[in-house]
Amino acid sequence: MSSKQLKQVFIREFIAFSKNSNIVASAMLSFYIIQIFSLIAVGYYILGHPVTLQSLAIFAIIFLLGTRFRALNNIVHECTHYSFCTGRKYNIIMGKIAASCIFTSYIDYKVEHMSHHRSLGDYEVDLDFQSRQQFRFEEALSFRTILRHVMTPILGLHFPQYFSFSMTFKDGAIYGMIKVLLMAFLAAMLYLAPLTALLFLIIPFVWMFSAVNYWTDCVDHAGLLHKDDDLYKSRNFIMNRFLRSIFFPRNDCYHLVHHLFPSVPAHHMERAHEILLTNDEYSSAANVAAQEAKQYAISDG
């Protein structure tokens, strides 16, 4: 059974999945923004009041900030599929707000991401991966390949393909002004608390956020892009809910589910996965990537 046939079997059932109400969606977006400012405040406090294992605490905050920026990025992603909340118009508004908070453009993101879904893994027309061909995500997994993918962001070799910063007003003047206000906040922080600004604003956004995006692409597609059918070009990477809230804050660990059914809201991904497991072809595809990774790691290790 191909991915197209699988979609035909389950699409009617998944269309009925409810989306977040606009109030709930607004609360979720606000919650991630509050988390970012709260983590910055905690970091500022730790710098002024040394604690046990201070260095480890600082790194933990940097990492968490990177994942919170990723959560905002994921909301932009959900909004491009109109799956974050109720109504096309409100998805666009929420997407533009989230995009402004991470200095990107909702309009540009949507163009790139839709090409990714239409032509997954085709470097000629998949705009998400077009500029990232040098990272060779299509290569079969091995111990050396996995080590290369782990080290690439640590060494900063993922720049400039993964670091993005845009002050464009393309999404509209209101959303452009959000970027201006955030830049003013950064300037104030650099003047009043330069070390806090460096450790808990610049480094998390410039390095950790882009590193998390690189590693997520690896988890989603590395070693699979050469496959012939979309059913085998993505993988799920399932964790318990606590770890998922840290590493995959918007349930994006169910990436195979998403590529097969991009309109399924994030909070229904787990349920959709469980339903799909009743299908032998999906069940096999959901396990084959992990089995291949284990096989190559053992054979090369």
N, C-alpha and C positions, 0 to 999 in steps of 0.2 A: 504494500500500500504506500503510495506517494504522499507527500505532505498535502498536496491538493486534495486528494481523496479523503485524507484524515480530517481536513478542515470541513469538508462537506458533511461528514458524519456528525461532528460536534458543534458546528457553528450555531445552529438554532438554539441549542441548550445554553451556550455561553452568551449569546446576545441578551438573554434575560437577566444576566448579572447586574445588580444595581450599582450605581456610581455614588460617590460621596455627595452629600448635600453641599450646597455652596457654603453654608455656615461651617460645616465640618472641614471642608477643604481650606477655608480661610484660617481656621484654627490650626490645622496641620502646618500650613505654610508659616504662620506666625510662630508656631512652636519651634520649628527648625531655626528660624532667625533668632529667637530668644536663646536657644541653646548656644548659638555662636557667640553672642554678646556675653552670655553667662560664663562660657569657657574662657573668653578673653579676660573677664573680671577675675576669675579664679587664678588664671595665670599671673595677672598683675599682683594679686595678693601673695602668691607663692614667691614671686621674685622679691617682694619686700619683707616676707616673713619665712625665712628658710625652714624647710620641713625635712623629715627623714626621707632619703631617696629623692632629693629634689630634682636631680637630673632626669630620673625616670619619670617623675610626675610631669616635668616640662615636656618630655617627648610624648607622653601619653596624651597631653592636651593638644599638642601639635597634630598628632595622628587623628584624634577625635574631631578636631576642627576640619581637617581634610575630608573626613567622611561626612561631616555636616554640610560642607560645600557640595559634596557629591550628592547628598540628599536633595539639595536645591536643584542641582543639575537633573536629577531624576524626575523632579516635579515638572521641570521644563519639558522633559521627554514625555511624560504622561500627558501633558497638556497638548503636545503636538498630535497625539492620538485621540484627543478629546475624551480621555478616560479618567482624568483626575477628579472631575466634578460634573455637575449637571449642566448641560447646555454648552453649545459651541462657543458662544460669546464669553461666558465666564471662564472657560478653559483658556481662552486666548488672553484674557486679563491676568489670570493667575500665572500663566506661562510667562508673560512679559514682565511681571513683577519679579518672579523668581530669576529670570534671565538677567534682569538689571542688577540683582544682588550679587551675581557672579560675573558681571561685566561681559555679557555676551548678548546676542540678539536672538530673540525668539524666532523671528522671520528667517534669519540665516540658518538657525539650528534646524528648523522644520524642513527647509529645502534639502539640507545635507542628510538628515535622518530618514526622510522618505526615500531618498535614493538608496540608502543602506538597506531598507526593507525590500525595495523592488529588485535590487541587484546585489544581494549579499555576497561579498567576497570577490566581486568582479572589479578589479582595480581601475578599470577604464571608466566605470560609471558609478561605482559605490563611493560617494564623496566622503563618507566617514573614514574609509580606509585608503582612499586614493593617495593621500600625502604620507601614508604610514606604511607603504609597501616595503620600505627598507627594513622594517622590523620582522618581516617574513613570518607573519602569523599563520600562513598556510603550511609551514613545515610541520611534519609529524613530530609528536612530542618524544623527547628523549631526556635523559638526565642533563645533558649539555644544553639542550634547547630550553628546558625549564630554568636552569641556572642563569642562562643569558637573559631570559625574560625577568627573572627576579632582580638581577643586577642592573639592568638597563636604567630604570628610574633612580636607583640608589646612586649611580654614577652621573646622573643628570643627562644621559644620552638620549632621553626621550624629548628633549627640547630641540627645536621649537614646535615640533609636530603636536605636542600635547599641551603646551602652555598657550592659553588664549586670553587676550585682554583687549576689549573693544569698548571705546567710549561713544560708539555710534548712537545717534538718536533715531535710527531707522524704525524702531518700534513705536516711536511717538515721543513728544516733548516731555510728557509726564514721566515716562520711564527713563528717559535720558537724564532728567533731573535727579532721579534716585541715584544714578551713578555719580553725578556731581556731588550730591550730599555725602555719599559714602567716601568719595575721594577727599572731601573736606574733613570728614571724621578721621581718615588716615593721616592727613596732614597735621591735624591737631594732636593725634597720638604720637606722631614722630617728634613733635615739638615738646610735648609734656612728658611722654614716657617712651623714649625711643627704643629701649630694649624690649619693652612689651610689644610695641608695634612690629619690631623685627621678628620676634619669636612667635607671636600669636596672631599676627595678621599677614605679614609678607611671606614668611616661610611656609605656613600652612596653605596659603592660597597658591603661591608660585610653585612650590615644590611638592608638598604632600598631596594636594588636590589633583594635580596633574599626574602624579605617580599612581594614585588610587585609580584614576581613569585608565591609565595604561594597564595596570594589573587586572582591572575589571575586564578590559578587552581580551586579555589573555585567558582569564577564567571563562569568558563567554565563548570565545571562538578559536583560540590557539590550537593548531593541529587539526582543525576541522574545515577550514575554508576551502580546501581542495575537493571536498565531497560534492557529489552531483545533485543532491536533493536537500532542500531546506530542513528536512526532518533530521538530517545528520550534520548540519553546519553550525549548530549551537549546542550548548550543554546547560543543564541545571547544575548548580553547586549548592546543595541544600544543607543548611545548618539549623540548629535549634533556634527558637525565636529570639532568645537573648543575644546570641552571637550575630544573628541576622540583623538585629536592630543596630548593631555597631558597624558590621562590615557591609551589609546590604540593606540600608535603612528603608528602602522602598520596595522590598521583596524582589529586587532585580536579580536575585540568585536563580530565579525561575526563568532563565533567559530563553531556553528552548520553548517553553510555554508562550513566552511573549512573541517570539518570531513566528510561531504558528498562528497565534491569536492575539495580534497587537492591540485589539480593542478591549481585551479583558482588563478591568481595573486591578491595580496592584494588590488591593486587599482580598481579591478573589483568586490570586495566582496559585496559592497552595491548594485551594479547593479544585481548581481546574486541573492541576497536576494529578491529584488523586483520582479524579474522574477519568483522565486520559490514561492512567495506568491500567485501566480495564481493557485497553486496546493493546494487543500483543506487539504491533509494530512500534507504537510509541514507547511501550515499556522497554523494548529492546534498544531503541535509539537513545532513551534516557540513560541507559547503563553502559552503552558501548564506549562512550568517550572516557569515562572513568576507568573502564577496564583496559583500554588502550594506554592511557597514561600510566597506570600501574605496571603494565607489561613492559613498556619502554624504559621506565625508571629502573625496574629490576634488572632488565637485560643490560643496561648501560652502567648501573650503579656499582 
